Amino acid sequence: MRLQRRTLRRAAGLFAAAALLATLNSPVSSAASKDAPKPTVVLVHGAFADASGWNEVIERLQRRGYTAVAPANPLRSLVGDSAYVRSVIEQIPGPIVLVGHSYGGAVITNAATGNPNVKALVYIAAFALDQGENVETASTLAGGNTHLLDHVDLRGWPGPGPGAASLEGSIKPADFHEVFAGDLNPRETAVMAAAQRPAALATFGEASGVPAWKTIPSWYMVAKQDHVIPPVSERFMATRAGARTVEVDTSHVPMMSRPADVVALIREAAGD
């Protein structure tokens, strides 16, 4: 009798285990996994540009079923720009992959801090600043040397104060192709130069806050032919952030010259 009871208990345990495995491997369970919502991809542009620089990336993401949002970065101050992008992502439900190009990297570094919905940061030839660091000093990290300001025209704007606070800069049209996007068609860069959005000079020297990359996983794309941010400085920032890093042989705008590579990196960050 005891042997029969023991045998029945073992059989019952085996049936229960089999039922659990069947449930885990059932089509319903697999479908639920496949139907999990994709994260929203928020793309933040940098200085001397606008959100249209993400057009190819957005189109490819949408074909893959992603929702993409590319807000207009104000380019007026790091604190203000970060607060604006923070307000955008705080109104997006569900998981977010936050992507920044150039100065947009400094913005996402600050905007994402403390937001649990941001699951990944992606830096595309961008500033992944540390606390207290600014864009100007980050361009010299690891011995980097940039002459960007030699190619920038400064003009006054009704800013919040005297000096740098009331100056904004844009890249000289004659230098735009070589400095910003040397691997694009000169006709395209001529239009970009005419339509570029200037950045307040103060953004170059404004100290960054607590960096989001200390708590959020990050990915980084180094542009090996970048004439805006020195590639050696990009590599330093990527390593410091512990980012999964790839390198592409492009100018400062890989999202325009190599959109497929940028999308591949974003999809990797999204767990796709």
Secondary structure, DSSP 8 states (H G I E B T S, - for coil): -HHHHHHHHHHHHHHHHHHHHHHHTSHHHHHHHHTS---EEEEE--TT--GGGGHHHHHHHHHTT--EE------S-HHHHHHHHHHHHHTS-S-EEEEEEEHHHHHHHHHTTT-TTEEEEEEEEE----TT--HHHHTTGGG----GGGGEEEEE---SSSGGGGEEEEE-HHHHHHHH-TTS-HHHHHHHHHH---EEGGGGT----S-GGGTS-EEEEEETT-SSS-HHHHHHHHHHTT-EEEEES--S-HHHH-HHHHHHHHHHHTT-
